[in-house]
Amino acid sequence: MKYTQYFQSMRQRPDRAAIQLEWIERVVMQPIKEAIQQDGRIRRWAPIPEAGDRMLRVILLPDGETIHNRFLI
């Protein structure tokens, strides 16, 4: 998996440090929902049982491979 510099810097935030890379990969590979933003970035969602079934949203760059952001909602 590829990551933007923004993704790498956000890994330091306490509210995002608990998000495991395996969860992100799961959302990218098996989303339950996907939407394309106006700028071409791709939003994907999936529930994470290990996080109390909260949804994890992952933002990919238009290439569909590079992870730009992620957060639990």
C-alpha positions in Angstrom: 0.0 0.0 0.0 1.2 3.5 -0.8 0.6 6.5 1.5 0.7 10.3 1.0 2.9 12.5 3.2 -0.3 13.9 4.7 -1.3 10.3 5.8 2.1 9.8 7.4 1.9 13.0 9.3 -1.7 12.3 10.5 -0.6 8.9 12.0 0.9 10.9 14.9 -2.5 12.3 16.0 -3.8 10.6 19.1 -7.3 10.2 17.6 -5.9 8.3 14.6 -3.0 6.4 16.1 -5.3 3.5 17.1 -6.4 2.9 13.5 -4.5 -0.2 12.4 -3.1 -0.7 9.0 -4.9 -4.0 8.6 -8.2 -2.2 9.1 -7.3 0.3 6.4 -6.4 -2.5 4.0 -9.7 -4.3 4.8 -11.7 -1.1 3.9 -9.7 -0.6 0.7 -10.2 -4.2 -0.4 -13.7 -4.9 0.9 -15.7 -1.6 1.2 -19.4 -1.7 1.8 -19.8 1.7 0.2 -17.8 3.8 -2.2 -18.1 7.4 -3.5 -16.1 9.5 -5.9 -15.4 13.1 -4.7 -15.5 16.0 -7.2 -11.7 16.1 -7.1 -11.5 12.4 -8.1 -10.5 11.1 -4.7 -12.3 7.9 -3.7 -14.0 7.4 -0.4 -14.6 3.9 0.9 -16.3 2.8 4.1 -16.5 -0.5 6.1 -17.4 -1.4 9.7 -14.6 -2.4 12.0 -15.8 -4.9 14.6 -12.6 -4.4 16.6 -13.5 -0.7 17.0 -17.0 -1.4 18.3 -18.4 -1.7 14.8 -17.6 2.0 14.1 -17.3 2.8 10.4 -13.8 3.5 9.0 -13.7 5.9 6.1 -10.6 5.7 3.9 -9.8 8.4 1.3 -7.7 7.2 -1.7 -6.1 9.4 -4.4 -7.7 9.1 -7.9 -5.1 6.3 -8.7 -7.2 4.1 -6.4 -4.0 2.9 -4.6 -2.5 5.7 -2.6 -4.1 6.3 0.8 -4.5 9.9 1.7 -6.6 9.9 4.9 -8.7 7.7 7.2 -10.8 8.2 10.3 -13.4 6.4 12.3 -16.9 7.8 12.3 
